[in-house]
């Protein structure tokens, strides 16, 4: 057996080992109890409350005739929808697993392309009947829509779909209508192989467990037949006697070398920087939604909101997530696709020294400052004031905590983050804004 073959077997053994371990762990998980059915609790009313998310507002413009969308011959309504929602093309991700409501159209030769900004994800599949859209509503969580690709120019409208909750309301979304970001073991045709387990992904997930069923491109692309520390770009086949065998990344090679004469994609890219940003953001927005739900349900049931155990737990969890506690370290420096870092930086305000919480690092961690730009999101802004202030106070408490749990934050990190927050967050509690709270660990 040559060196490449031995490397594939070694990688395959490692992947199989943690897949088996994951499968056992998943079987032992029990979702946390939640007070009431999410989609019909009177404090939430997911099903019958009118959404106010970005897509809903765009749809109002279309219905009123103040705006019209015109499809093109290559990708239908994709480009006009991205432009109307201010979603950068550089955010493109490619999923080749057969997942999603139009999974029959997807596979390694025809992946689903995802595009996203701070609140909306648009999914496009060449040959599929519709674009799929997931849009975060500050009150409801993620709301799902489709827009038919065959609609005549000027007539396209977004139609809301609640059937997506069959997947997007689960333990993987924290039991709220949320974004679904999973890493799966898949076969050569893109079929998910659930017996081998899967991973719910966020910025704490080791890279060795991420991006199964996704293409990964950019400077993180491995040489042919040489996996590079993650599950992207590979497929699995079952051997009749020895069990699963990890295949090469032949699907990526075929994708990058495909004939382009009639290609219907905007790009071949599924860049690692965009993938890592999506991993952070999707779970973070789900955390915010869960906290918002817990707080509203507690208030509706006349329970003291901040002393409710579920709210207190989620406040601490969100504050730690915002400060990247437990973030998986990068094994190598990543170069983002041109334009992506600039588009991300545009999501966050700058402080008086020109610093932004959306600046990327990509040498050892995702962001230059280990504090999430999600503090500026509509989702976070919509939290009840007392809950939002509790999150801020917990964040500043962490910035002043020298315990080993927060050792990833250097003294310079703590000071920079506190300064940027004080300069750019308008509703920071006065005692934090004044600087009376120290961020020097005691």
ABEGO torsion letter per residue (X at the ends): XBAAAAAAAAAAAAAAAAAAAAAAAAAABBBBBBBEBAAABAAAGAAABBBABAAAAAAAAAAAGABBBBBBAAAEAAAAAAAAAGBBAAABBBBABBBEAAAAABEAABBBBBBBBAABBBBBBBGBABBBBBBBBAAAEBBBBBBBAABBBGABBBBBBAAAAAAABBAAAGGBBBBBBBBBBBBAAGBBBAAAEBBBBBAABBAAABGBGBBBBEAABBBBGBBBGBABGBBBBBBAAAEBBBBBAAAAAAAAABBAAABABABABBBAAAAAAAAAAAAAAAAAAAAAAAAAAAAAAGBBAAABAAAAAAAAAAAAAAAGBGBBBBABBBBBBBGAAAAAAAABBBBAAGBBAABBAGAABABABBBBAAAABAAAAABBAAAAAAAAAAAAAAAABABAAAAABBAAAAAAAAAAAAAABAABBAAAAAGABBABBX
